[in-house]
Amino acid sequence: MSENKKILFVVTSHDQKGNTGQATGFYLAEVAHPWEVLNNAGYEIDFVSPKGGKAPIDGFDLADPINLQFWENEKYRAKIDNTMKPNEVNTTDYVAIFYAGGHGTMWDFADNEQLAEIAAKIYENNGVIGAVCHGPAGLVNIKLKNGKYLVDGKKINAFTNEEEIAVQLENVVPFMLEAKLIERGANFEKSPLWQKHVAIDQRVVTGQNPASAQGVGEAILEELKKLDS
């Protein structure tokens, strides 16, 4: 394993829920909680988004002490305000890639070929892929060198059909994430609404919802430790 201690976080550039007029973006806790785990373990985190630049934010809850810690960290605030564009990423710098959730991802993750290519390269370089909540939208079109979808045959977890219906956005999102992952061959796992659930399979770590974000960070860390051992 290389000496690299860098992880690439992917956040959405999309700030509207369809044509509802409701704002969205990346979900703050789904960045802050994995960031806290991985940053404390000595990893440097970089940020990329489909469009680059300032990333829109949802779930802006500073009563959550970890969110507040992230938000008040000047270095990381600057990174969120100045995310890289996909073409600025050097894949060999990173041991892992993590797709944060937030509804915005449903509009700009799945069809971004550059991001899919970045993730495939990191993975095929023996790296780890993580995603939480709507972040796994970024996984649906990742193809590996063998021509198969990344999620094909793997245990995968994400925001469920039931959760999408519970927030009444099943007719707003461009596709249902659970259904799309199953269509791509994923062995989809899930827990009841809003429960913590993390799936781990062959260096791919996925979580169901905001409650799962810290667990995804911890599982990514464990997978990285295995690669180092």
Buried (B, 14 or more C-beta within 10 A) or exposed (E): EEEBEBBBBBBBBBBBBBEEEEEBBBBBBBBBBBBBBBBEBEBBBBBBBBBBEEBBBBBEBEEBEBBBBBBEBEEBEEBBEEBBBBEEBEBEBBBBBBBBBBBBBBBBBBEBEEBBBBBBBBBEEEBBBBBBBBBBBBBBBBBEEEEEBBBBEBBBBBBBBEBBEEEEBEEBBEEBBBEBBBEBBBBBBBBEEBEBBBBBBEBBBBBBBBBBBBBBBBBBBEBBEEBEE
